C-alpha cells in the first residue's frame, strides 16, 4: 500500500445568491502530507497556515496544467 495517501471529505452546499449547488471539500492535513507541507513552510516562509499554502499549491498546479495543454 502506498504511503502517499490524502483524505478529502466532500459536501454539497447551496449558493445563497444563485441557488447553485457547489461542492466544498475538507482536506485532512496529517501524516506524510503534513510532513511535506511543514517542510515547504519551513523552506519557503511567508505562510501562516496550511490553508494559505494549499491555496497556492492548487493554483500553481492548475496554472501548470493549463500551460501544458494550451493550444
C-alpha angles and dihedrals in degrees: 000000000000119000089213098092130143127191115217125175120203128205134173121234133181119235102232094211100046104020088231118147111239131185121238122193135200118204116204108223104207143110119013093352090057091048092051093047091048089055092050091049090049094047099039102035121192095088120112096182146005092259093065092047095047090050091053093045092051094049092045090052093048091049091051091049092050092048091049094053101036112132 
